[in-house]
């Protein structure tokens, strides 16, 4: 597993989070009939963007993030991103945060799947950084923070080999494994199947530096071409236009990682409620209890730096309160990201004794340096100090 994957995951997921929040805040800036202003003004929206970005790209936080370390688990990463989302006056309840996390994950997963070559993961990340810079362009101090983070990213990742980029991509694919949340935006554009899996195209430009498939060339011992033959490729391919720019500013060529949400289509950020096939509707009590605990943990976090005289506001990622309540009630019954396998063991005294001895041996061993309970503690502590 690559020890340099965490910054890519955090920046890309953070960028998707800013896209979604910006779209939702703009969508609710006016009332349904456009007759009056909504709950949140454009000033509130800009403040949320500035506060979250300033926390996300603060110097101490970035230095800790760029240290070589293992990729966090989904639960730990979600805790860090929840704290990041609450770095401003805006608040999200657990159900909306769950939905936001799903949208972020599936958007980034789609971008990784369509990534032409492993090195282009940097172009996806730079597209996110470029768009974030545009969101906070009216605040020079925050723009400088984004630029400094971008320079550090170039310094850390520009020297990696193709094999190391492939390891990064493989680590990301393992991270996204078994996540098939269906998004209406992807379903409408037919890039996602009804079962939640992506439909990858067999046509389009090939990665930069790669020949268009369909031609076989045979060479002799002296390196001279002696024969050519063609074969059907099953798709329509074309040569790549040019290589994207990996510098601080420039043409990235690929559009993966840009803001795909618009204020005119708020419904495109909706996740689908139920799959078309019949499923077992019996709730899993263990899964529901685990998610209830997680929801309580999410709801118990407080922003200590928030002014006591400032009330802030809540944002709901669901269209109606009824939809939000329904999502909250059904969270434990059918969770698409965190599957739980129940294993029923038979009563066996001899086997139980052997398992107890093995467990005792593990307990005597020294705990590893990276544990799931401590991952992200440093980043969370830094957020409290900001």
N, C-alpha and C positions, 0 to 999 in steps of 0.2 A: 504494500500500500504506500502511495506517495505521501511524504510528509509536508508537501507544499500545496495540498488540495484545498485546505480550509479557507485561505484568502479568496480563491476563485468562487467557492460556494457562497461565502458570506457577501461578497460584493455583488454577485449576480442575483442572489435572492434578495438582498437589500435593495438593489435597483428595481426589481420587479415589485417589491413592496411599495416603493415610492411611486411607481407608475400607477398601481391600483388605487392607492390612497389619493393621489392627485386627481385621478379620474372620478372617484366617488365624491370628493370634496367639490369638484366643479359641477358634478351632476346635481348635487343638493344645494348649490349656491342660489337657486331660485325655487320658488314654489312650483307645484305641478302645473298650474295654469299660467306660469311666468308673470303673474300679476304683482308679485312682491318678492323681496329678497328672502332667501331661505335662512336656516339657522346659522350657517357658517358663511362668513364673508370671504372675499378674495384675499383680504389681509390675513385672515386666519389660515387659509390654505398655504400662503407663502410662509407664514411663521412655522407651520408644521413641517414643510419641506426643509426650511433652513435649520430648524432644531434637530430633526432626525439626521440630516446630512452632516451637521457639525459634530454630533455625537459619533456618527458612523466613521468619520474621517479625522477624529481627533488624534493628535500625535502619539500620546501614550497608548491609546487603543490600537492604532495601526501598528506600532512597534511590537506590541504583544501578539497581534494577529499574524504578523509576518514571520514569527519564530517558527522553525520547523517543528511540527507537531502532528499527531494523528487527527484524522477527521472526526468530528464530534458525532455522537448518535443523534437521531432525529429529535429525541426528547430534549437533549441538552441544547441543540441548535435552536429549537423552537423557543426554549426559555430565553436564550440570548436575543433572538429576534423580537420576542414579545417585549422585553425590556427596552429594546431599541425603538419599537413602535410607540412606546409610552414615554419617550424622551421629551415630548412636547406636551401641549395642553390637551391633545386628543387622547381618548381612551377607547379601547376595544374590549368588549366582553369576551369570555372564553369561546363562545360559539362563533363569533365573527373572526376571532384570531385563528381558530381551526380552519375556517373557510379560507382566510387570507393565506395561511401556510400552504394549503392545498393548491391554490392558484399559483403561488410563487413556485412551488416545486414542479408542477406540471409544465409551466412555461419554460423553466430552465431545462427540464428534462428534454423537452421538444427541441430546444436549441442545441443541446449536446448531441442528440440523435442525428440532427441534420448537419452537424459540424463537418465541413468537407474534409478536413484533415485535423489531426490532434493539435497542431500548433495554432489553428484558427480559434481555439478556445480563448486565446488572448484577445483576438479581434472581437469576440462576443463580449468579453469583459470590458474592453475599451469602449464598445458601443454603449454599454450601461453607464460607464463613467462619463462619456461625452454627453449623454442625455441627462444625467444627474447634474452635470455642470450647467446645462441649459436651464434646468429647473430652478437653480439658485443663482442665476447670473446677475440678479440685482443686489446680491450681497457679496462684495469683493472678498471679505474675510473668509467666507465659506468656500468661495471659488478657489482661493489660494490653498485651502486645506485639500480640496479635491485634486488640484494640480500636484501638490506634494505627494499625495497618495499615488497618483498616476506615475510620477517619476520613480517612486520606490518599487512599484510593480514592474516597470520596465527594467530596473536594475536587477531585480530578483529573478525574473523569468526570461529575459532576453538571452541569457547564456545557456539555457537548457537545451539538451539535444533532442532529436526527434524521438528517441526511445523514451526519454523522460516525459515528454509530452504525451506519448502513448500511454505511459503508466498513469499520468494524471487523468486522462480520459477513461481508462479502465476503472480507476478508483471511483470516478463519478458515476459510471454505469452501475457499479456495485451498490453505490449509495442510493440510486434511484430504482433498484431492482424491486419488482413486485408492486410498484405503485402505478395504478391504472385509474386514477380519478378522471371522470369524464367531464369535460368542459364544453359548454354550448358553443363557444367561439370556435373551438377546434372541430366539433361535430358539424357545425354549419359550413365550415370551409373544407370538410371532408378530409382533414388531415388526421382524424382520430376515428377509429372504428367504434361501433356501439359497445363493444366490450372494454373500451378504454385504452386499447393498444393503438399506437401510432401507425398510420399507413404511409410508409416511406416511398417516395417516387423513384422510378427507375429511369428518369430522364432529367435533362438539365446539364449545366456546365460541370466538368470534372474538376477536382482540386487543382490548384496551381502547381505546375511542374509535372503533371500526369498526362500521359497520352490518352486520346479518346480510344476506348476499347473497340475491338472489332477487327484488328489486324494482327496477324502472326508473321513475324519475320525470322527467317532461318539464316544463320551465318556459318561460314566455314571456319577452319582452324586459324586462318589468317585475318579473321574479322571482317571478311567481305560478305555482303548480303547475296545469297544465292537463290532464295525463293521467298515468295510472299503468298499468303492465303488469308481469306477473310472468313469470319464466322458471325452468325447473328447474335446480337447482344441482348435482345429482349427489351431495349429501350432506345430513346433518342438522346444521344449525348452530344455535347459541344465542348470546344476548348474553353478554358477559363479566360476571362477577360484580362485580368491582371492581378497581381498580388496586393493584398490590402496593406495599409500603412500601419506599422507597429510603433510609431513615434507618438509623442504627446498629442499632436493634432495632425489630422490628415484624413484621406479617404479610406475608410475601412473596407470598401467594396461590398462585403456581405452585409445584409440587413438583419441578421440574427442578433438579438439583444436590444434592438430599438424598441421604443414604446409602441405596443400593438393595441393599446386601449385608447378609445376616443370618447369624448363627452357625449357624442351623439348616439353611442350604442352601449348604454349601461348594462343592458341585458347580456352582453357578451362576456361579462365577468361572472356569470352565474354558473355554478356547478349543477349538474343534473341530479334530480332528487332520487330516482330509482332506475335500475337497469331494466331493459325490456324483457329479460328472461326471468323465469320464476326462481326465487331464492327462498331459503329458509328464513322465515320471519321471526323465529324463536330467539329472543335475546340471549346473548351469552352473559351470564351474571358476572363472571370473572372479568371479562373485557369491560363491561359497563362499570364495575367498581374501580378498575384501574383508571379508566378515563374520567370518572367522577373525581378521583383523587387528583389527577392532573389538572382538571378544571379548577379545583379548589386552590391548588398551588398557583395556577395562573392568576386567579382572582385575588390572592393574598398579597401579591407584590405591590409595593407602593413606591412612588417617586418621591424620595426624601427631599430633593431639591426644589420641588414644586412650591410655589408661594402659597401660604395659607389663605391669602385673600383672593386667590384666583381659583375660580370654580372649574374652568376648563369645559370641555364638551365631549360627548360620546359620539362615535360614528358606528353605524350599523351597516354591514355589508350585505344584508338581506333586504329584499324589496319591501316586505311588510313585517310587523312584529309577530304575526302568526307564523310566518315562515321561519323566523328566528327561533321561536319557541319550539316549533316542530323539529328543527335541526338540533336544538339542545336536548330534547327528549330522546331523539333517535341516535344520538352520538355513540352511545355505548352499544346499541343493538346492531349497528351496521357501520363499522368504521373501515374506510377503504385503505388506510395507510398502515395501521398497526394491527396486523392479524394476530390472533391468539390461538394456539393449538392446545387443546385440553388432552392430557395424557392420563389414562386411568391405569394405575399399577395394581397388580394382583397381590394379595396377601401372601408373602413368602418370607418366613422368618430368617432363613439362611441368607437370602438375597438382601434383606434389609440389614442384616449384620455386616455383610461385606460392603454395602454402600456406606454404612456408618463409618467403617474403618477408612474407606477411601476419602470420605468427606473430612475426617479428622486429619488425614495426611495433607489435604489441601489447606486446611486451616492453619497448619503449622508453617506453611511456606510463606515467604515474604510477599507482600502485596506488590503488584507491578506499579510502575511509575505512573502510567495513565490508567485511571479508573473512571467509570461512567459517572460516579457521584461527584468527582472533583473536576471533570472537564468543564471548562467555561467559567470556573469560579473567578479566575483572574480578570476575564473580560467583564463579567458582571460587576465585580468590585470596582473596576475602572469606570463603569457606567454610573455607579453611585457617586463617584467623586466628581463627575463632570457637571 
